[in-house]
Amino acid sequence: MSREREEIRGLMASIVSMADEVGKFLRDAAEAFVNRDADALPRLHARDEEIDQMENANDARCLRILALYQPAADDLRTVFMALKINNDLERIGDHALNIAERAEAIAAFPVPIPADRFRRMADLALGMLGDAIGAFISGDAVLAKSVIARDDEADDLLRESVETVLSETWRSRPERETAIAMVFAAKEFERIADLCTNLAEDVVFMAEGTNIKHERPV
């Protein structure tokens, strides 16, 4: 195996490691919100910084490969895909941290939140992320398209959350603060699903050379 191919394989392994860390981070951030665990925020902030460092290291690896080997055809497309996925993974981490930070706003309030729905959102986003990365590694356009198909479910869960908030009469400040936190957290999950969908669309382009970004209804 050539040195170029070894470095590309190492880059892809590093992207997978970062995706695993982002997935764990998202799970923990979701639990912090559901459990109103504001005490978890310092640890999550530290882990977010570690994810930022992973992004920087992966960027440097991509640029090194481009500068040293000037890859062509499939290898070039793979490196550019890795650059984009690297950035999107960091953004997913940011959205996850935003979810956890909502716990601080409602930590002292006993107003119920639909924990099952938020765990469903987390499970959906984690499944989409895992499959998008798996599709990238294997060049599996079919798996990538299955990720894209799940984006509608994320939209539906956001809509349900908003409808739940609008259907209630929020009289007290704790109730209003909790309602706002639920809407913003649901929107963060929906944005994570959108980023996973973007990743999957890029995998389809990488595997088939077909740009499907504007084929889905807006």
Buried (B, 14 or more C-beta within 10 A) or exposed (E): EEEBEEBBEEBBEBBBEBBEBBBEBBBBBBBBBBEBBBEBBEEBEEBBEEBEEBBEEBBEBBEEBBEEBEBEEEBBBBBBBBBBBBBBBBBBBBBBBBBBBBBBBBBEBEBEBBEEBBBBBBEBBBBBBBBBBBBBEEBBBEBBBBBBEBBEBBEEBBEBBBEBBEEEEBEEEBBBBBBBBBBBBBBBBBBBBBBBBBBBBBBBBBBEEEEBEEEEEE
